[in-house]
């Protein structure tokens, strides 16, 4: 019996020890999972987890190979000057000469994947998510890799495509507006951006094409290469043979963009002119989307009232210093009230409570007029200074302003606020809500 008892106690001891080891391993794994989750929420790590998904038809887009190289090249490779080829996750290489003409500027190191997207020449984003869990059998961490599609899409258009759509009309709307509506309706819940590449450069070249040809003809005429008759014939031939610029003007483009954003308020329009600007804009989109969860987590509400950033804010410290200025600023919201008149009222009644108590003691309109007309307003200093009194009209407005029960009642029939140097624009309303 004693031997059996000792064996049972030894078995129980080993079981307890094994259980403690399993609990220790589980706790260590949970700490590691929590640490990995915090690291994934880091801004720098979240950018590495982003994937820019480009449509496979973008390789036919002008200068996309140079844009692709700018996006995928890491800053270390650029600093080392390796000039080697860069390969996306889809396996499409871009050689050393692919970035020719990209201009100055560094690389961005974005991970680009290739896929066949529903909209041609479009770009989307997906976030790589790694979820870890502790496995009881293997006593190890099992990681599950998944992707989350982000609700953002960018559609790239060339300048030629956009100007052609400006000239094409379908009913009352141009082709641009029809395309904007179709993009907005095709992706409900998405933030769609239309990126116009090289539009300003294209319009500038189209505008100056005729001027350049005319100046060259004038220079040839001045050098004596042609007679007067020959020059006229040359000008006529020049007009018929010169390359015809696009029949669209900058005014038409601006009007079309304005109508597009009015009809499609959820559609954003951006413009770039060079390879580097396009790559930088796509990188900015990637960075902003990657940091969005961390930004939302950091946007906790304040437990205090932050200082206002509006025009001429009045700062009041905990000791009450600044209340007089705030009271004067409030009085200057009334039409026709300047600095001198507001200072006179605040000197006679240091706070709205003092003015309200005095007004409530008045039982007739005559007493109200007497109360207000006793306020002296000093204008100027020295021998040029003079003393006037508050008028009856302003006194009655001030009485309505401080005693009205309806916060929506207009105290000034003109409907103008701000006065000569007042602190705001709008209609001043009376009642407790205004005071």
C-alpha positions, 0 to 999 in steps of 0.5 A: 500500500505504501509503494502504491501511495508513493507511485500515485504521489509521484504521478500526481507531482509529474502531472502538476509539473507538466500542467505548470509547464504548459501554462507557462508556455501558453502565457509566453505564447500569449505575450508573444502574440500580443507583442506581435499585434502591437508591432503590427499596429506600429506605423512603420510596420503597418506600411510594410504590410500594405500591398498596392494592387495594380491592374495588369493592363497598366503596362500599356499605360505611358511611363508606367514602367518608370512609375513602377520602378520608382514605387518598388525601388527601396531607398537603400538600392537607390543610395547604393546605385545598384541600378539592378532590376526590380521585380514585383510579387507578380514576377514582372521585372523592370530593367535599369533603363525603365526609370529613364526620364523619371527625374530627380527624387528618391524611391519609395519601396512599395510592394506592388502586386499585379492582378486583373482588376474590373476597371482598366488602369486602376490601382487598389490596396490590400492589407496583410493581416497575420493572426496568431493563436496558441495550439495546445497539441503542438504547444506552439504559435500557429499564424494565419495569413490573410488579406483585407481589401481596403475601400480605396481605388485610383483610376489613371487616365492619360491627357489624351483620353480625358480631352477626348472625353471632354469633346464627346457628349451623350445627351446633356452630360459629357463623356467625362461626367458619364464616366464619373457617374459610372465609377461612383456607381460601380464602387459603392462605399469606396473612395474613388479617385480619378488621376489625370496624368500629364494634363497640364503639359498636354494643354500647354503643348496644344496651345503653343503648337500653332504659335511655334509654326507661325514664328518659324514662318515669320523667321524664314520670311525675314531671312529672305528665303522666300519672296512675298508671293512665296511667303503668302503661299508658304503661310497658306501651306503652313496653315493646311499642313501644320499638326492640328492641336486638340480642339479643347481649351483650358476653359473647357477642361476646367468647366468639365472638371467643375461639373464633374465634381458637382455631379459626382461629389464622392469622386476625387480628381487629382493631377500629376505632370511627371513620373515622380509626381505620380509615384509620389502620389501613389506612395502617399495614398499607400502611406495614408491608408496604412496609417489609417487604423493607428490614426483612428486609434489615436484620435481619442476625445480630449478631456478638456476644451482645446484653445480655439484657432478661430479669428481673434480668439479670447484666452481666459485663464483659470483666474478669470483674466480675460473675461472682460475681453470676452464680454467686449468681443460678445458686445461687438457682434451687434451691428454698429458696435465698435471698440469704444462703445463695447468698452463703455458698456463693459465698464458700466456693466462688468459682466452680462450678469450685471447688465441682466440684473439692471435690465430686469429692474426696469419696469417701463421703456422710459426706465430702459432708455434712462438706464442705457443713455447714462452710459458714456462713450469716450471717443479719442484722447486729449483735446480732440477727445469727446464724450457721447452717450449710448443712443436709444436704439442701441439701448433697446437692442442691447435690452432685447439682446440680454433679456429675450427668452427666445434665442432665435429672435432677431435683435437687429432688423438689418440682419447684419452683424460684426459692426466696425471691427466685430468678431464675426459675421452673421445675424445676432440673436437674442436670448440666453443662448446668445449670452 
